[in-house]
Amino acid sequence: MTNIILCGGNGTRLWPISRTLMPKQFVKLFNGQSLFQLTVERNHHICSRQYIVSNAEQYFLAVDQLNEMKLRRNNFLLEPIGRNTAPAIALACFDIEPEALVLVSPSDHLIKNLDAYKKVVERAKELAKKDYLVTFGIKPEYAETGYGYIEAEGEDVKAFHEKPDLSVAQSYIDAGNYYWNSGMFCFKAGVFLEDLQKYAPDIYNTSLQAYNNAKSDDIDSNNSLGYDDMVRIMHDDMALIPEDSIDYAVMEKSKRVKVVASDIDWSDMGSFDALYTELSKDDKQNASLSVNRKELIDNISENAHHNLIISDKLVAMIDIDDLLIVDTSDALLIAKQGSSQKIKDVVNILKQRGSELPNIHITAHRPWGTYTILDECGNYKVKRIVVKQGKRLSLQKHFHRSEHWIVVSGTATVTRGEEEYLVRANESTYIPMGEIHRLENVGKIPLVMIEAQVGEYLGEDDIVRISDDFKRI
């Protein structure tokens, strides 16, 4: 069985710890592991192959975290833009034998009862072998308005229902034959594609065209990542595919859908309220989490109860209850428990302002390493840049800024115009505005340097790439 892992979500409901370029599935929330890593781990033992659907930016996050787990040679399909789950699953299924079973799992869910999980997957496999499209229905614990529901009669699906209001959700709980819609599925690849072609022919046809035009090469041209099985969809082809979920496109219309009741201690981790529920609490029911520090911070709480604190520094709380306090290096969120679903409204306001805060942290992960913004004001910006061993940035130029590079440790190989030269620790170099240049680390240790940008415009989109190992041109 092949496990299709969907990694395309942005996870903005956990902003500000989750951003477009560091979505929630890659944030290490649980004992130094991310939801993505936990998804890979639990399915690695029950599937013979894992097929990861991602976009180009998130691909490198996935590769880094797979390497931490010492798991390589997974298959990847890269989407240049997201078109929801129906096209993502279709593109993967085109690359899988029609009779092969697939287990579709989002990368950002938490499942804690692994024994029960293995049992429901085995039941789903039995049904899928009989050409059913199988969904996993989570036994509801309370009237939740944030999930869709599946109405069932035994293992037969009677109807799918949209997210209800509280009174309707309670009526579902009282009825006893409704499940939360988990977004996990099991079926033969060919059976899914047959029903997709029948019920959503536009998605089927444009996805097939996109797959046929796809590039089957490694996005890392230096082949240093160890992932040779790569399908890369072209942007123009992806843009032609209608955007729709698997539920709307297929599951709500198909006549061969089954549901497996799943009591597996599941959460979609779709809010800080859900995260608070999963974390351990102190004697005052306060939950604390540090994303970037290994040691647990001993926060101070004086007459403070039922609070969630996410911060890399000590937080002192006095006379407060039922709050969400999420502190990052560039944003602070304070909200009442139960109100975290409104965070998407904050993200929308930031997007309307043209802010980069929904998209990227002060520390940004790139395929060649990371950069951290240390300071910026007006016409200058200072970054700390770390380049991994054997990696190099794109050959590029800027129209609106010049750059000063100071090497802190390691040795930089610098291309500037027609020149190529070495810059060692405690040495510096200057890149004039408009000059073609490249930074490379051919050494055995990470290259660490300070970059000072000066110019009238310092946005990350002021990059003209001439060539790039990671095909981002």
DAJO-V398159 format. One record per helix or strand. SS is the DSSP state (H for helix, E for strand). FROM is the first residue (numbers start at 1). TO is the last residue. If there is no record, write none. Layout:
SS;FROM;TO
SS;FROM;TO
//
This chain:
E;2;6
H;12;14
E;19;19
E;22;22
H;24;26
E;28;30
E;33;34
H;35;44
E;49;55
H;56;68
E;75;79
H;84;94
E;101;106
E;110;111
H;114;128
E;133;139
E;149;153
E;156;161
H;166;175
E;178;188
H;189;199
H;201;212
E;215;215
E;230;232
H;235;239
H;246;251
E;257;262
E;266;267
H;272;278
E;287;289
E;300;302
E;305;305
E;308;310
E;316;318
E;321;321
E;323;327
E;332;336
H;340;352
E;363;366
E;369;377
E;380;387
E;392;392
E;395;397
E;401;409
E;412;416
E;419;423
E;428;431
E;437;440
E;447;455
E;464;467
//
